[in-house]
Amino acid sequence: MDGAGRQQVHALLPVCLALAFSLAALGSSHWCEGTRRVAKPLCQDHPGGLGCIHLNRGHGGGRRDDESQAVQYIWETGDDRFIQSWFHVGLWQSCEENLGSAGEKCRSFQSIIPAEEHGLLWLSIGAEILNILLVLTSAVLLGSGVSSQSAGFRWLKVDASVAILTVLAGLLGMVAHMMYTTIFQIAVNLGPEDWKPQTWDYGWSYCLAWGSFALCMAVSVMAVNRYTAARLEFTEKQRVRKGSKHSQHKFPEPKASESVREMEAPSPAGHALVSASEHLPPNAPGKVSMC
């Protein structure tokens, strides 16, 4: 495997990693995480619960005594009647801790956000899916280039295509992430009261999504560098090849000049005639005068 092939193999690893990050972020529900302040349930509704309100029953007060005791408890304890419930949200659903039993209870994230924001949510999901398709196409191009290297695959076209596809994927991912952030903040302010979080922060899915964006940008820069270097090398080889051909056309010229010189040079007979005329007397009839 030559140097270009090794570079393509090294470029295939971050592309596959970006694809895995995008797929994990799309299918998970940990884009945002936080806590909600939830009122403690009555222990009579959740027997054995640790975070519940205990009411001491009288000897015959009935339901009215229970309600008065609950009001008295709330008035005296204040914020102690609340408990922090952990939740996490993704593109598809929102899940929170189930206080009454083990596990979580989930609902659609679309049912939480305002109705006028549904179009923006689907636009964000569509951009994420298109981002994954572009990264997948880049991985297929690099993989096919490595596999068909022995057949003289053209790396210039592969690098140019990968650079364009990965930069488009990164930009689409960035726009999708920003749209989702806007939608979540709108849901925090205008969402239902039984969902609004007290504290929240970005989760590991959100970090994976931005990690995929960073990898796409890095792959695009590397592909542009490889394309530029290969293009310059190809141009230099073409220039050297043209120069060698031009020098080969100039080699026969000295032969032609030598033949001309041979034609212009005097023959041996002429040299003999001149030397014979020099030995004759000055007024001899056979004297050859040189003008």
Protein Blocks (a to p, Z undefined) as FASTA:
>chain_A
ZZklmmmmmmmmmmmmmmmmmmmmmmpcclbgcddddddddfklmghiabbcdddddfhn
ojmlmmmmmmmmmmmnommmpccddddddfkbccdddfkbgcdddddfklmmcfklmmmm
mmmmmmmmmmmmmmmmmmmmmmmmmmmmmnopafklmmmmmmmmmmmmmmmmmmmmmmmm
mmmmmmmmmmcfklocfbdcddfklmmmmmmmmmmmmmmmmmmmmmmmmmmmmmmmmmmm
mmmmmmmmmmmmmmmmmmmmmmmpccfklmmmmmmmmmpcfklcklccdZZ
